[in-house]
Amino acid sequence: MSKRKADRARRRAEMILKVRSGEITATEAARLLGMSRKTYYQWEDRALQGMLEGLTEKEPGRPPAPAPDPEKARLEKKVADLEKKLQTMAELYDLRQILDDLNRRDSKPRKRAPKARKKKR
């Protein structure tokens, strides 16, 4: 949350607490916040609901993990299978390159060693 939004939220909270404690009226709070009294009450209702939700006791510990998504599991398996297939194809390609290189070397005519010359006498 941006600093500006956080400041506005704090200001609204301050006004709501002042109204709830009887320091000022809802009309005054709305005027100070630059909103209608109806809008002020909407914000107050949201704030009180949020406070109630925040203060409600929850089960101890971590919440249970969400159930696995079968579509996600299927796609992950498909990706793993395709990666394995790609690896196999890459290895096959490398082997073919090696074989092609060997075949090129074998198909080149080999130079014969020069014959020894007979010495003239």
C-alpha positions in Angstrom: 0.0 0.0 0.0 1.3 3.4 -0.9 2.1 5.9 1.9 -0.7 8.2 0.8 -3.3 5.4 1.0 -2.0 4.3 4.3 -2.2 7.9 5.6 -5.8 8.3 4.4 -6.7 4.9 6.0 -5.2 6.0 9.4 -7.0 9.3 9.2 -10.4 7.5 8.6 -9.6 5.1 11.5 -8.8 8.1 13.7 -12.1 9.8 12.8 -14.1 6.6 13.3 -12.6 6.1 16.8 -13.4 9.7 17.7 -17.0 9.3 16.6 -17.4 6.0 18.4 -15.9 7.5 21.6 -18.2 10.5 21.4 -15.5 13.1 20.8 -17.1 14.3 17.6 -20.2 13.6 15.6 -20.4 11.6 12.4 -21.3 14.8 10.5 -18.1 16.5 11.8 -16.0 13.4 10.9 -17.5 13.3 7.4 -16.8 17.0 6.9 -13.2 16.6 8.1 -12.7 13.7 5.8 -14.3 15.5 2.8 -17.1 13.0 2.3 -20.8 12.7 2.8 -22.2 11.4 6.1 -23.6 8.4 4.2 -20.1 7.6 2.9 -18.7 8.0 6.3 -21.1 5.4 7.7 -20.1 3.1 4.9 -16.5 3.4 5.9 -17.3 3.0 9.5 -19.3 -0.2 8.8 -16.4 -1.6 6.8 -13.9 -0.7 9.6 -16.1 -2.4 12.2 -16.5 -5.5 10.1 -12.8 -5.7 9.5 -12.1 -5.3 13.2 -14.6 -8.0 14.0 -13.1 -10.3 11.5 -9.6 -9.6 12.8 -10.6 -10.3 16.3 -12.4 -13.5 15.7 -10.6 -16.5 17.1 -9.1 -18.8 14.5 -8.0 -22.4 14.7 -4.4 -22.7 16.0 -1.6 -23.5 13.6 -1.4 -23.2 9.9 -4.5 -23.4 7.8 -4.9 -26.7 5.9 -3.2 -26.9 2.5 -5.6 -26.4 -0.4 -6.6 -29.5 -2.3 -4.4 -30.2 -5.2 -5.7 -28.9 -8.5 -6.1 -32.0 -10.9 -5.7 -29.8 -14.0 -2.4 -28.4 -12.6 -1.2 -31.9 -11.7 -2.0 -33.1 -15.3 -0.2 -30.2 -16.9 2.8 -30.6 -14.6 3.1 -34.2 -15.6 2.7 -33.3 -19.3 5.5 -30.7 -19.0 7.8 -33.3 -17.2 7.1 -35.9 -20.0 7.8 -33.3 -22.7 11.0 -32.2 -21.0 12.1 -35.9 -20.8 11.3 -36.4 -24.5 13.1 -33.2 -25.4 16.2 -34.4 -23.5 16.1 -37.7 -25.3 15.8 -36.0 -28.7 18.7 -33.7 -27.9 20.9 -36.7 -27.0 19.8 -38.5 -30.2 20.7 -35.4 -32.2 24.2 -35.2 -30.6 24.8 -38.9 -31.4 23.7 -38.4 -35.0 26.2 -35.5 -35.3 29.0 -37.7 -34.0 28.1 -40.5 -36.4 27.9 -38.0 -39.3 31.4 -36.7 -38.4 32.7 -40.2 -38.2 31.2 -41.2 -41.6 32.7 -38.1 -43.3 36.1 -39.0 -42.0 35.7 -42.6 -43.2 34.4 -41.6 -46.6 37.3 -39.3 -47.5 39.9 -41.0 -49.6 42.9 -41.8 -47.6 46.3 -40.7 -48.8 48.7 -43.5 -49.4 52.1 -43.4 -47.9 54.6 -42.4 -50.6 56.5 -45.4 -52.1 60.1 -45.6 -51.4 62.3 -44.7 -54.3 64.9 -46.9 -55.6 68.3 -45.4 -55.6 70.0 -44.9 -58.9 73.4 -46.3 -59.2 
